Amino acid sequence: MASELATGAVPTARSSTGTAPRRRRPDDTKLALIFIAPAAIGFIVFLIWPLIRGIYLSFTKFNLLTPAEFNGLDNYRRMLLDPVFWNALKVTVEYVVINIGVQTILALVIAVLMQRLTRSLVARGIILTPYLVSNVVAALVMLWILDTGLGITNQLLGFIGIDPIGFFTDSKWVIPTIAMVNVWRYVGYTALLIFAGLQTIPPGLYEAARVDGASELSMFFRITMPLLRPILALVLIISIIGSFQVFDTVSVTTQGGPVNASRVLQYYIYDMAFGRFQFGYASTLAVALLVVLMVITFIQYRMTRAGQTDLD
């Protein structure tokens, strides 16, 4: 008793069976709700409510000046018969394939080189620098550099006897050019995500493989790639969702031209809503984009087994 009083401990009453009753844990539910409330309110106001509102508007004819008029599935029938929509979807898929393919390969190479050759913070900062530039500024700079008449790139090509290339004005070059602009901006960020995944691989696996005489290439395909699969799956899901929503670069450089060659789906939605005030049809296109992203994400998640790791 003396020791209990000295330490300030409160003696617990014993039950009739002689066993001490369990102490009840303090109820932290109210405290948790207080911390969750701001994020939950923002989630509902800025995501759930606009989503519900957008789905509702997709079944209406709405031009912002008059009340929304319910028209059933007319917008969806129009979308299925709209050649510009299908062209926008094709252009968007072309952009996503080029952007994701080049960006993922380059980021993987950069991340492996960073792990093998250097772990300098300066090197990581330099690689991440383009990501700090806004999309609008990056697009404006590239527009000047790649301009057909005054851009330094075409002047350099002229010195070696190559005719000027209309990077943003030729329908064959416009999507690859926009994809490369975004690869330049995001490859450092993607490389750092993959580099973080590489840090989770135990070094002992590489040391054991070296003892067995495995080459660097063999270790890359037999150790690095299988163990990096969950991180690569996450990176691909994030990159594909972001790529389908490309807008800033197109809006600044080409505005969908030439002749719809760069009219990606996100820009087509913007043009219908704020250029032609057809908010009902624009909402239908937005719902279609949402469905496409959900299907691609689900398939990708299942195929890459993103929730599983070989480290267990």
KAFEN-V762716 format. One record per residue. RES is the residue in one letter. PSI is psi in whole degrees, -180 to 180 (NA if undefined). Layout:
res->{RES | RES}
psi->{PSI | PSI}
This chain:
res->{M | A | S | E | L | A | T | G | A | V | P | T | A | R | S | S | T | G | T | A | P | R | R | R | R | P | D | D | T | K | L | A | L | I | F | I | A | P | A | A | I | G | F | I | V | F | L | I | W | P | L | I | R | G | I | Y | L | S | F | T | K | F | N | L | L | T | P | A | E | F | N | G | L | D | N | Y | R | R | M | L | L | D | P | V | F | W | N | A | L | K | V | T | V | E | Y | V | V | I | N | I | G | V | Q | T | I | L | A | L | V | I | A | V | L | M | Q | R | L | T | R | S | L | V | A | R | G | I | I | L | T | P | Y | L | V | S | N | V | V | A | A | L | V | M | L | W | I | L | D | T | G | L | G | I | T | N | Q | L | L | G | F | I | G | I | D | P | I | G | F | F | T | D | S | K | W | V | I | P | T | I | A | M | V | N | V | W | R | Y | V | G | Y | T | A | L | L | I | F | A | G | L | Q | T | I | P | P | G | L | Y | E | A | A | R | V | D | G | A | S | E | L | S | M | F | F | R | I | T | M | P | L | L | R | P | I | L | A | L | V | L | I | I | S | I | I | G | S | F | Q | V | F | D | T | V | S | V | T | T | Q | G | G | P | V | N | A | S | R | V | L | Q | Y | Y | I | Y | D | M | A | F | G | R | F | Q | F | G | Y | A | S | T | L | A | V | A | L | L | V | V | L | M | V | I | T | F | I | Q | Y | R | M | T | R | A | G | Q | T | D | L | D}
psi->{-40 | -42 | -36 | -42 | -36 | -38 | -8 | 6 | 142 | 122 | 140 | 144 | 145 | 148 | 175 | -25 | -7 | -3 | 142 | 132 | 149 | 140 | 138 | 132 | 142 | 139 | 111 | 13 | -46 | -40 | -41 | -41 | -36 | -41 | -34 | -27 | -48 | -44 | -38 | -41 | -45 | -41 | -43 | -44 | -42 | -6 | -57 | -50 | -47 | -34 | -47 | -43 | -41 | -42 | -40 | -46 | -24 | -15 | 17 | 167 | 112 | 125 | 15 | -23 | -25 | 159 | 151 | 134 | 119 | 127 | 22 | -129 | 14 | -42 | -38 | -37 | -42 | -41 | -43 | -27 | 6 | 110 | -29 | -36 | -47 | -37 | -40 | -39 | -41 | -45 | -40 | -44 | -41 | -44 | -44 | -42 | -48 | -47 | -50 | -42 | -53 | -44 | -43 | -43 | -47 | -43 | -38 | -43 | -45 | -43 | -43 | -41 | -39 | -38 | -37 | -40 | -41 | 148 | 29 | 134 | -31 | -44 | -42 | -39 | -41 | -42 | -34 | -10 | -47 | -28 | -22 | -14 | 137 | 158 | -40 | -46 | -44 | -41 | -41 | -43 | -45 | -32 | -39 | -44 | -37 | 13 | 142 | -41 | -43 | -9 | 143 | -28 | -47 | -30 | -41 | -39 | -35 | -35 | -30 | 15 | 17 | 134 | 151 | 144 | 131 | 82 | -38 | 0 | -11 | 128 | -25 | -28 | -18 | -46 | -46 | -37 | -46 | -39 | -41 | -35 | -44 | -29 | -46 | -39 | -35 | -8 | -34 | -42 | -44 | -39 | -38 | -35 | -45 | -39 | -39 | -37 | -35 | -29 | -18 | -10 | 124 | 129 | -25 | -29 | -41 | -40 | -41 | -38 | -39 | -40 | -35 | 0 | 19 | 142 | 169 | -41 | -40 | -41 | -34 | -46 | -25 | -21 | -56 | -54 | -46 | -40 | -18 | -2 | -46 | -40 | -42 | -39 | -43 | -45 | -43 | -41 | -47 | -43 | -41 | -42 | -43 | -37 | -38 | -19 | 22 | 133 | -51 | -49 | -42 | -43 | -38 | -39 | -47 | -23 | 40 | -12 | -180 | 135 | 55 | 13 | -23 | 20 | 85 | 167 | -41 | -39 | -33 | -40 | -45 | -43 | -41 | -38 | -56 | -10 | -37 | 1 | 33 | 73 | -32 | -49 | -37 | -38 | -37 | -44 | -38 | -39 | -40 | -42 | -40 | -44 | -43 | -46 | -39 | -43 | -46 | -43 | -42 | -47 | -44 | -40 | -42 | -41 | -36 | -3 | 54 | -26 | 5 | 151 | 149 | 1 | -20 | NA}
